[in-house]
């Protein structure tokens, strides 16, 4: 690749020196036409590092095409050069065929690699925007700027980005319901019947902005509850409106979800939907932003409050500190009145099932410590954890008859449920049991495997019994705070006899120092790969920890492996480490 003399910013002078390589002094269009680099008159020029195999690239490319065409229609000078990361020319051609700009020829792999190295491209999509005349890099972070601002970011200089940020800051300071929901060409919202409702009708009301993705389970469940709260607040005379902000990519998907909702919406495909994602720094779903009667943001997400309290959350509206205290007191009273029967009995459903499918009355579990085991066969961490749970269950049962586990499955079919349940020596709720949804909601189960411990009185004694079991094994029984304190004292007494420092073959670089982590200071052991707490042998410099039992043992033991073929997690779940969470 031809190099020009470097400037102070580390980039050679001019786009020609940057893009030319060897004997090649041209770029190509998707028609096959060769275009002399020297003929490029546009400035700025963006180098678009992308590939057809990359899902984020495929999502961003249409946005970049839209911005490119819109700038062209406005007569603004701008060019894009595609630098492909595809594996073969066929994939390159198919992807490039959709692009209206130029590209480095796929055959020039050395030139493409040189550009990747020059601009230190470690991930795609990546958009480097330059001054074509000087080669000055305006930004090497063009993807979020184009995604967030589109043509408004032009000419993509640092000064323009700063200006946009200042405008955004000022907009938030002077926010009104019109500035949040409207545009220069649209001053209305729509109902699911197609009616246009002026945004001005929302002035003086509390407005909830509900971000939606049709078919995503947690959002669907949330909007069902929100609809009931919405109707109740209307009934008691509260000035409250909800506006759907759809993140669906197609109109039919939006229409399907919106048809079930009693509130208003920003029209599907409106650019304001994307802007609100950035404006409110959307980080999770479900999200319900609450706007006050003055048009200012009261809370960037009250969805957690609604998920925690369910329909009863309406009593806390508009979720001021005083109202939230009332909700907290009611939740506390409700928890105090909790019994095993209130958790596991619903109408005629007053049983769990045993290994032979026999119905076991819930009354037979009353007075025992019961673990509710949320799990599924498709979940790799669940399969890996099961042998440990079975082993510790058997140990506890040897000395405590007043103990049981109830399996609550997230499996997708009966055969998977039956196969997984066959490996368990305890009880379960039937696969399609309606009580499962109530229990997941009550304990806010976000990931599996998860263990909730219910004490003999029916009160919840631990919402994270899995961690206690992994750390202490059967000794964690009955999973109460008092038992954890006892175990901590025992460990502290044992630690008096352990060496303060030691060398270990798993970490020969530095000495390991005995460290008290505190009763809630959990860590992952780099020896057995299981969870630890309270005490560890640690190297701060290398972020390395060993259980005292691993550090002091002569031979390290690896954690148990499930040895079973992995199954694909269903949509909406991501398996990371030892847990599968809702995405």
C-alpha positions as CSV (number, residue, x, y, z in Angstrom):
1,X,0.0,0.0,0.0
2,X,1.4,3.4,-1.0
3,X,2.1,5.6,2.0
4,X,2.3,9.4,2.1
5,X,4.3,11.4,4.6
6,X,2.5,11.2,7.9
7,X,0.8,14.2,9.5
8,X,0.6,14.9,13.2
9,X,-2.6,12.8,13.4
10,X,-0.8,9.7,12.1
11,X,-2.6,9.6,8.7
12,X,-1.0,10.2,5.4
13,X,-1.9,13.4,3.5
14,X,-5.1,13.0,1.5
15,X,-7.5,10.3,0.7
16,X,-5.6,9.3,-2.4
17,X,-2.5,8.3,-0.4
18,X,-4.6,6.4,2.0
19,X,-6.7,4.4,-0.5
20,X,-4.1,3.7,-3.2
21,X,-2.2,0.4,-2.8
22,X,0.7,-0.9,-5.0
23,X,-0.2,-0.4,-8.6
24,X,-3.9,0.1,-7.9
25,X,-5.1,3.7,-8.1
26,X,-8.8,2.9,-8.4
27,X,-11.9,1.8,-6.6
28,X,-14.9,-0.2,-7.9
29,X,-18.7,0.2,-8.1
30,X,-21.0,-2.8,-7.8
31,X,-21.5,-2.6,-11.6
32,X,-17.8,-3.4,-12.0
33,X,-16.9,0.1,-13.1
34,X,-13.5,1.3,-12.0
35,X,-13.3,4.8,-10.5
36,X,-10.0,6.6,-10.3
37,X,-9.3,7.5,-6.6
38,X,-8.0,10.9,-7.9
39,X,-11.5,11.7,-9.2
40,X,-13.1,11.6,-5.8
41,X,-14.1,15.2,-5.1
42,X,-16.3,14.5,-2.1
43,X,-15.3,15.5,1.4
44,X,-15.8,14.0,3.9
45,X,-15.1,10.4,2.9
46,X,-16.1,7.4,5.1
47,X,-14.3,4.1,5.1
48,X,-16.9,1.4,5.9
49,X,-15.4,-1.7,7.4
50,X,-18.1,-4.4,7.2
51,X,-19.0,-7.9,6.1
52,X,-22.1,-9.8,5.0
53,X,-21.6,-12.5,7.7
54,X,-21.9,-9.9,10.5
55,X,-25.4,-9.4,11.9
56,X,-24.7,-5.9,13.4
57,X,-23.3,-4.9,10.0
58,X,-26.4,-6.1,8.2
59,X,-28.5,-4.0,10.6
60,X,-26.4,-0.9,10.2
61,X,-25.9,-0.9,6.4
62,X,-29.5,0.1,5.6
63,X,-29.2,3.1,8.0
64,X,-25.9,4.1,6.3
65,X,-27.5,3.7,2.8
66,X,-30.5,5.9,3.9
67,X,-28.1,8.6,5.2
68,X,-26.0,8.4,2.1
69,X,-28.9,8.9,-0.2
70,X,-30.5,11.6,1.8
71,X,-27.2,13.6,1.8
72,X,-27.0,13.1,-2.0
73,X,-30.6,14.4,-2.4
74,X,-29.7,17.5,-0.5
75,X,-26.6,18.0,-2.7
76,X,-24.1,17.6,0.2
77,X,-20.7,16.2,-0.6
78,X,-20.1,12.8,0.9
79,X,-18.6,9.5,-0.2
80,X,-18.3,6.0,1.3
81,X,-15.7,3.3,0.5
82,X,-16.6,-0.2,1.5
83,X,-13.6,-2.2,2.9
84,X,-14.9,-5.8,3.0
85,X,-14.2,-8.4,5.7
86,X,-16.0,-11.2,3.7
87,X,-14.5,-14.6,3.3
88,X,-15.0,-15.0,-0.4
89,X,-15.8,-12.9,-3.5
90,X,-19.3,-14.3,-3.9
91,X,-20.3,-13.1,-0.5
92,X,-18.6,-9.7,-1.2
93,X,-20.5,-9.3,-4.5
94,X,-23.9,-10.2,-3.0
95,X,-23.4,-7.7,-0.1
96,X,-21.8,-5.0,-2.2
97,X,-24.7,-5.2,-4.8
98,X,-27.0,-3.4,-2.3
99,X,-24.6,-0.5,-1.7
100,X,-24.7,2.7,-3.7
101,X,-21.0,3.7,-3.0
102,X,-17.5,2.6,-3.9
103,X,-15.4,-0.3,-2.6
104,X,-11.8,-1.5,-2.4
105,X,-11.6,-4.4,-4.9
106,X,-12.1,-7.7,-3.1
107,X,-9.1,-9.1,-5.0
108,X,-6.8,-6.6,-3.2
109,X,-6.6,-8.4,0.1
110,X,-3.3,-6.7,0.9
111,X,-4.9,-3.3,0.5
112,X,-7.9,-4.2,2.6
113,X,-5.7,-5.7,5.4
114,X,-3.5,-2.5,5.2
115,X,-6.5,-0.3,5.9
116,X,-7.6,-2.5,8.8
117,X,-4.2,-2.2,10.3
118,X,-3.8,1.5,9.6
119,X,-7.0,2.3,11.4
120,X,-6.7,-0.4,14.1
121,X,-10.1,-1.9,13.2
122,X,-10.8,-4.5,15.9
123,X,-14.5,-4.9,15.4
124,X,-17.2,-4.3,12.7
125,X,-19.2,-2.5,11.6
126,X,-16.7,0.3,11.8
127,X,-17.0,3.7,10.1
128,X,-13.9,5.9,9.9
129,X,-14.8,9.4,8.6
130,X,-11.9,11.5,7.1
131,X,-11.2,14.9,5.5
132,X,-10.5,13.8,2.0
133,X,-8.1,16.6,1.3
134,X,-5.9,16.3,4.4
135,X,-6.5,12.7,5.5
136,X,-7.5,14.1,9.0
137,X,-9.7,11.6,10.9
138,X,-12.9,13.3,11.9
139,X,-14.0,10.3,13.9
140,X,-13.3,6.6,14.0
141,X,-16.6,6.0,15.8
142,X,-18.9,6.9,13.0
143,X,-21.4,4.0,13.4
144,X,-23.1,5.4,16.6
145,X,-23.1,8.9,15.2
146,X,-24.8,7.9,12.0
147,X,-27.1,5.5,13.9
148,X,-28.1,8.3,16.4
149,X,-28.1,11.4,14.3
150,X,-28.2,10.4,10.6
151,X,-27.8,13.4,8.2
152,X,-27.9,15.8,11.2
153,X,-24.4,14.7,12.0
154,X,-23.0,15.9,8.7
155,X,-20.1,16.8,8.1
156,X,-19.3,14.4,11.0
157,X,-16.6,16.7,12.4
158,X,-15.8,16.7,16.1
159,X,-17.2,20.3,16.2
160,X,-20.5,19.1,14.8
161,X,-20.8,16.2,17.2
162,X,-20.2,18.6,20.1
163,X,-22.8,20.9,18.7
164,X,-25.3,18.1,18.5
165,X,-24.6,17.0,22.1
166,X,-25.1,20.6,23.3
167,X,-28.4,20.8,21.4
168,X,-29.5,17.5,23.0
169,X,-28.6,18.8,26.4
170,X,-30.5,22.0,25.8
171,X,-33.5,20.0,24.5
172,X,-33.6,17.9,27.7
173,X,-33.5,21.1,29.8
174,X,-36.3,22.6,27.8
175,X,-38.2,19.3,27.2
176,X,-41.9,19.4,26.4
177,X,-44.3,16.6,25.5
178,X,-44.2,18.0,21.9
179,X,-40.4,17.9,21.7
180,X,-40.3,14.3,22.9
181,X,-43.0,12.9,20.7
182,X,-43.4,15.2,17.7
183,X,-41.3,16.1,14.7
184,X,-41.3,19.1,12.3
185,X,-43.6,17.2,10.0
186,X,-45.8,15.2,12.5
187,X,-47.7,16.7,15.5
188,X,-49.9,13.7,16.1
189,X,-49.9,10.1,17.4
190,X,-52.1,7.2,16.2
191,X,-54.6,4.9,17.8
192,X,-54.9,1.2,16.9
193,X,-57.9,2.1,14.8
194,X,-55.8,4.5,12.7
195,X,-57.1,7.7,14.2
196,X,-54.7,10.6,14.4
197,X,-54.6,12.1,17.9
198,X,-52.9,15.6,18.3
199,X,-50.0,15.5,20.7
200,X,-51.4,18.6,22.3
201,X,-54.1,16.5,23.9
202,X,-51.4,14.9,26.1
203,X,-50.3,18.2,27.6
204,X,-51.0,18.4,31.3
205,X,-51.1,14.6,31.6
206,X,-48.6,12.0,32.9
207,X,-47.3,10.1,29.9
208,X,-45.6,6.7,29.9
209,X,-43.4,5.8,26.9
210,X,-43.5,2.1,26.5
211,X,-40.7,0.6,24.3
212,X,-42.0,-2.5,22.5
213,X,-40.7,-5.5,20.6
214,X,-43.5,-7.8,19.4
215,X,-43.1,-11.4,20.4
216,X,-40.5,-10.8,23.1
217,X,-41.9,-12.6,26.1
218,X,-40.8,-10.2,28.9
219,X,-42.3,-7.2,27.0
220,X,-45.5,-9.1,26.2
221,X,-46.0,-10.1,29.8
222,X,-45.2,-6.5,31.0
223,X,-47.7,-4.9,28.6
224,X,-50.4,-7.2,29.7
225,X,-50.0,-6.0,33.3
226,X,-49.6,-2.4,32.1
227,X,-52.9,-2.5,30.2
228,X,-54.7,-3.4,33.4
229,X,-53.0,-0.6,35.3
230,X,-53.8,1.8,32.5
231,X,-57.5,1.0,32.6
232,X,-57.6,1.2,36.4
233,X,-55.9,4.6,36.4
234,X,-58.4,5.8,33.8
235,X,-61.2,4.5,35.9
236,X,-60.1,6.4,39.0
237,X,-59.7,9.6,37.1
238,X,-55.9,9.9,36.8
239,X,-54.6,12.0,33.9
240,X,-52.5,9.2,32.4
241,X,-51.7,8.2,28.9
242,X,-49.3,5.6,27.4
243,X,-47.5,5.9,24.1
244,X,-46.0,2.9,22.4
245,X,-42.5,3.3,20.9
246,X,-42.1,0.4,18.6
247,X,-38.7,-1.1,17.8
248,X,-40.2,-3.6,15.4
249,X,-38.6,-3.5,11.9
250,X,-41.8,-4.2,9.9
251,X,-45.2,-2.8,9.9
252,X,-47.1,-6.1,10.2
253,X,-45.3,-7.0,13.4
254,X,-46.1,-3.6,14.8
255,X,-49.7,-3.9,13.9
256,X,-50.0,-7.3,15.4
257,X,-48.8,-6.1,18.8
258,X,-50.4,-2.6,18.7
259,X,-53.9,-4.1,17.9
260,X,-54.0,-5.5,21.5
261,X,-53.2,-2.3,23.2
262,X,-55.6,0.4,24.5
263,X,-53.3,3.3,24.2
264,X,-51.6,5.5,21.5
265,X,-48.4,5.0,19.5
266,X,-45.8,6.8,17.4
267,X,-46.3,5.7,13.8
268,X,-44.3,2.6,13.0
269,X,-41.0,3.4,11.2
270,X,-41.0,7.0,12.4
271,X,-37.4,8.2,13.0
272,X,-38.5,9.5,16.4
273,X,-38.6,5.9,17.7
274,X,-34.8,5.5,17.1
275,X,-34.1,8.9,18.5
276,X,-35.9,8.1,21.7
277,X,-33.8,5.0,22.2
278,X,-30.7,7.2,22.3
279,X,-32.4,10.1,24.1
280,X,-33.4,8.0,27.0
281,X,-30.3,5.8,26.8
282,X,-32.5,2.6,26.5
283,X,-30.5,-0.3,28.0
284,X,-33.1,-3.0,28.7
285,X,-36.6,-4.2,28.0
286,X,-39.2,-3.8,29.2
287,X,-38.8,0.0,29.7
288,X,-41.5,2.5,30.7
289,X,-40.3,6.1,30.8
290,X,-42.6,8.4,32.8
291,X,-43.1,12.0,31.7
292,X,-44.7,14.4,34.2
293,X,-47.6,16.8,33.7
294,X,-45.0,19.6,32.9
295,X,-43.5,17.6,30.0
296,X,-40.3,16.8,32.0
297,X,-39.0,13.3,32.6
298,X,-39.9,12.0,36.1
299,X,-38.4,8.5,35.8
300,X,-36.4,6.9,32.9
301,X,-37.8,3.4,33.8
302,X,-40.7,2.5,36.1
303,X,-41.0,-1.0,34.6
304,X,-39.1,-2.5,37.5
305,X,-41.7,-1.1,39.9
306,X,-44.6,-2.5,38.0
307,X,-42.9,-5.9,37.6
308,X,-42.2,-6.1,41.3
309,X,-45.7,-5.1,42.4
310,X,-47.8,-6.3,39.5
311,X,-51.3,-4.8,39.1
312,X,-51.1,-3.4,42.6
313,X,-48.5,-1.0,41.4
314,X,-51.3,1.3,40.3
315,X,-51.7,2.4,43.9
316,X,-48.2,3.8,43.8
317,X,-48.8,6.1,40.7
318,X,-47.1,8.4,39.9
319,X,-44.4,6.6,41.8
320,X,-43.2,9.4,44.0
321,X,-41.0,8.5,47.0
322,X,-44.1,8.7,49.3
323,X,-46.1,6.5,47.1
324,X,-43.3,4.0,46.7
325,X,-43.0,3.8,50.5
326,X,-46.7,2.8,50.6
327,X,-46.1,0.1,48.0
328,X,-43.1,-1.2,50.0
329,X,-45.1,-1.4,53.2
330,X,-47.8,-3.4,51.4
331,X,-45.2,-5.7,49.8
332,X,-43.7,-6.2,53.2
333,X,-47.1,-7.1,54.7
334,X,-47.8,-9.4,51.8
335,X,-44.5,-11.2,52.3
336,X,-45.2,-11.6,56.0
337,X,-48.5,-13.3,55.3
338,X,-46.9,-15.7,52.7
339,X,-47.4,-19.4,53.2
340,X,-46.5,-22.4,51.2
341,X,-50.1,-22.9,50.4
342,X,-50.4,-19.3,49.0
343,X,-47.5,-20.1,46.7
344,X,-48.3,-23.5,45.5
345,X,-52.1,-23.8,45.6
346,X,-54.3,-22.1,43.0
347,X,-58.0,-23.2,42.9
348,X,-58.1,-27.0,42.2
349,X,-54.3,-27.1,41.7
350,X,-53.3,-28.1,45.2
351,X,-50.7,-30.7,44.4
352,X,-47.2,-31.4,42.9
353,X,-46.2,-34.5,41.1
354,X,-43.9,-37.3,42.2
355,X,-41.6,-39.5,40.1
356,X,-44.4,-41.9,39.1
357,X,-46.7,-39.0,38.1
358,X,-48.7,-39.4,41.3
359,X,-50.3,-36.2,42.7
360,X,-48.8,-35.3,46.0
361,X,-50.9,-32.9,48.1
362,X,-49.1,-29.6,48.9
363,X,-50.3,-30.1,52.4
364,X,-47.6,-32.9,52.7
365,X,-44.9,-30.2,52.1
366,X,-46.2,-27.8,54.7
367,X,-43.8,-27.4,57.6
368,X,-40.7,-28.4,55.5
369,X,-37.9,-26.3,54.0
370,X,-38.7,-26.4,50.3
371,X,-36.5,-25.3,47.5
372,X,-38.2,-24.1,44.3
373,X,-35.9,-25.2,41.5
374,X,-36.3,-23.1,38.3
375,X,-34.5,-25.0,35.5
376,X,-34.7,-26.5,32.0
377,X,-33.1,-29.2,30.0
378,X,-32.2,-26.9,27.1
379,X,-30.1,-24.8,29.5
380,X,-26.4,-25.9,29.6
381,X,-25.7,-24.3,33.1
382,X,-28.8,-26.1,34.4
383,X,-27.6,-29.5,33.2
384,X,-24.1,-28.8,34.6
385,X,-25.6,-27.8,38.0
386,X,-28.0,-30.7,38.3
387,X,-25.5,-33.4,39.5
388,X,-24.3,-31.1,42.2
389,X,-27.8,-30.4,43.3
390,X,-28.7,-34.1,43.4
391,X,-25.6,-34.9,45.5
392,X,-26.3,-32.2,48.0
393,X,-30.0,-33.0,48.1
394,X,-29.3,-36.6,49.0
395,X,-26.9,-35.5,51.8
396,X,-29.4,-33.1,53.3
397,X,-32.2,-35.8,53.1
398,X,-30.0,-38.3,55.0
399,X,-30.3,-36.1,58.1
400,X,-33.4,-34.0,57.5
401,X,-36.7,-35.5,56.5
402,X,-38.3,-32.0,56.6
403,X,-36.7,-31.0,53.3
404,X,-37.9,-31.1,49.7
405,X,-37.3,-29.7,46.2
406,X,-39.9,-28.8,43.6
407,X,-38.8,-28.6,40.0
408,X,-40.4,-25.7,38.0
409,X,-39.5,-26.3,34.4
410,X,-39.0,-23.9,31.5
411,X,-38.8,-26.7,29.0
412,X,-40.5,-26.4,25.6
413,X,-42.0,-29.8,25.3
414,X,-43.1,-32.8,27.4
415,X,-40.4,-35.1,26.3
416,X,-37.7,-32.7,27.3
417,X,-39.4,-32.2,30.7
418,X,-39.8,-35.9,31.2
419,X,-36.2,-36.7,30.3
420,X,-34.8,-34.0,32.6
421,X,-37.1,-34.8,35.5
422,X,-36.2,-38.5,35.3
423,X,-32.7,-37.5,36.6
424,X,-34.2,-35.8,39.7
425,X,-35.1,-37.5,42.9
426,X,-37.6,-34.9,44.0
427,X,-41.0,-33.5,43.0
428,X,-42.2,-31.0,40.3
429,X,-45.0,-28.9,39.0
430,X,-46.6,-30.3,35.7
431,X,-45.0,-28.8,32.6
432,X,-48.0,-26.7,31.5
433,X,-49.0,-25.7,35.0
434,X,-50.4,-22.1,35.4
435,X,-48.7,-21.7,38.7
436,X,-45.3,-21.4,37.1
437,X,-45.9,-17.9,35.7
438,X,-47.1,-16.7,39.2
439,X,-44.0,-18.2,40.9
440,X,-41.6,-16.7,38.3
441,X,-43.2,-13.3,38.7
442,X,-43.3,-13.5,42.5
443,X,-39.6,-14.2,42.8
444,X,-38.7,-12.2,39.7
445,X,-36.8,-15.1,38.1
446,X,-34.5,-13.6,35.4
447,X,-32.1,-16.5,34.9
448,X,-31.9,-20.2,35.3
449,X,-30.8,-22.3,37.2
450,X,-32.3,-20.6,40.2
451,X,-33.1,-21.8,43.7
452,X,-35.5,-20.1,46.1
453,X,-35.7,-21.4,49.6
454,X,-39.0,-21.4,51.5
455,X,-38.8,-22.0,55.2
456,X,-41.0,-24.2,57.4
457,X,-43.4,-21.3,58.1
458,X,-43.8,-20.6,54.4
459,X,-41.7,-17.5,54.5
460,X,-38.9,-16.9,51.9
461,X,-35.6,-17.5,53.6
462,X,-33.3,-17.1,50.5
463,X,-33.8,-16.0,46.9
464,X,-30.3,-17.2,46.0
465,X,-30.0,-20.6,47.6
466,X,-28.0,-21.8,44.6
467,X,-25.0,-19.6,45.6
468,X,-25.2,-20.9,49.2
469,X,-25.4,-24.5,48.0
470,X,-22.4,-24.1,45.7
471,X,-20.3,-22.5,48.4
472,X,-21.3,-24.5,51.5
473,X,-22.9,-27.7,50.0
474,X,-25.4,-29.5,52.2
475,X,-24.1,-27.5,55.2
476,X,-26.1,-24.5,53.9
477,X,-29.3,-26.2,55.1
478,X,-31.7,-24.6,56.1
479,X,-30.5,-21.6,54.1
480,X,-31.3,-19.0,56.7
481,X,-29.3,-15.9,57.6
482,X,-28.6,-17.5,61.0
483,X,-27.1,-20.5,59.3
484,X,-24.9,-18.4,57.1
485,X,-23.6,-16.5,60.1
486,X,-22.8,-19.9,61.8
487,X,-20.9,-21.1,58.7
488,X,-19.0,-17.8,58.6
489,X,-17.9,-18.1,62.2
490,X,-16.7,-21.7,61.5
491,X,-14.7,-20.6,58.5
492,X,-13.2,-17.7,60.4
493,X,-12.1,-20.1,63.1
494,X,-10.6,-22.5,60.6
495,X,-8.8,-19.7,58.8
496,X,-6.7,-19.1,62.0
497,X,-4.8,-22.3,61.1
498,X,-4.2,-21.5,57.5
499,X,-0.9,-20.0,56.2
500,X,-1.0,-16.2,55.4
501,X,0.8,-16.7,52.1
502,X,1.6,-19.7,49.9
503,X,2.9,-20.6,46.4
504,X,0.7,-22.9,44.2
505,X,1.4,-24.7,41.0
506,X,-1.6,-23.3,39.3
507,X,-0.2,-19.8,39.8
508,X,3.6,-19.9,40.0
509,X,4.2,-16.3,39.0
510,X,3.3,-14.8,42.5
511,X,2.5,-15.7,46.0
512,X,-1.1,-16.1,46.9
513,X,-2.3,-14.1,49.9
514,X,-5.1,-15.2,52.3
515,X,-7.9,-12.7,52.0
516,X,-11.1,-12.4,54.0
517,X,-13.8,-11.5,51.4
518,X,-16.7,-10.9,53.9
519,X,-19.9,-13.0,54.2
520,X,-21.2,-11.7,50.8
521,X,-17.9,-11.4,48.9
522,X,-18.3,-14.1,46.3
523,X,-15.7,-15.0,43.7
524,X,-15.0,-17.7,41.1
525,X,-12.3,-20.2,42.0
526,X,-9.6,-20.5,39.3
527,X,-8.9,-24.0,40.4
528,X,-12.2,-26.0,40.6
529,X,-14.1,-23.2,38.7
530,X,-16.8,-23.2,41.4
531,X,-18.1,-20.3,43.5
532,X,-16.5,-19.3,46.7
533,X,-17.0,-16.7,49.4
534,X,-15.6,-15.4,52.7
535,X,-12.0,-16.5,52.3
536,X,-9.7,-17.0,49.3
537,X,-6.1,-17.2,48.4
538,X,-5.7,-14.3,46.0
539,X,-3.3,-12.6,43.7
540,X,-4.5,-9.0,43.1
541,X,-2.0,-8.4,40.3
542,X,-3.4,-11.2,38.2
543,X,-7.0,-11.3,39.5
544,X,-6.5,-14.9,40.5
545,X,-8.4,-16.7,43.3
546,X,-8.4,-20.2,44.8
547,X,-10.7,-21.7,47.4
548,X,-8.7,-22.4,50.6
549,X,-9.7,-26.1,50.0
550,X,-8.1,-26.0,46.5
551,X,-5.1,-24.0,47.6
552,X,-4.3,-26.3,50.5
553,X,-5.2,-29.6,48.8
554,X,-2.5,-31.7,47.2
555,X,-4.5,-32.3,44.1
556,X,-7.0,-30.0,42.4
557,X,-10.4,-31.3,41.5
558,X,-12.2,-30.0,38.5
559,X,-15.9,-29.2,38.7
560,X,-18.3,-31.8,37.4
561,X,-19.1,-31.8,33.7
562,X,-22.5,-32.7,32.5
563,X,-21.1,-34.5,29.4
564,X,-24.4,-34.1,27.5
565,X,-24.9,-32.6,24.1
566,X,-25.8,-29.0,24.2
567,X,-29.2,-27.9,23.1
568,X,-30.0,-24.5,21.5
569,X,-31.5,-22.0,23.9
570,X,-34.9,-20.7,22.9
571,X,-35.4,-17.1,21.7
572,X,-35.1,-14.5,24.4
573,X,-32.4,-16.4,26.4
574,X,-28.7,-16.0,26.4
575,X,-26.5,-18.6,28.2
576,X,-23.4,-17.0,29.8
577,X,-21.1,-18.7,32.3
578,X,-23.2,-20.6,34.8
579,X,-26.5,-19.0,34.1
580,X,-29.0,-18.6,31.2
581,X,-30.7,-15.2,31.3
582,X,-33.5,-13.5,29.5
583,X,-31.8,-11.4,26.8
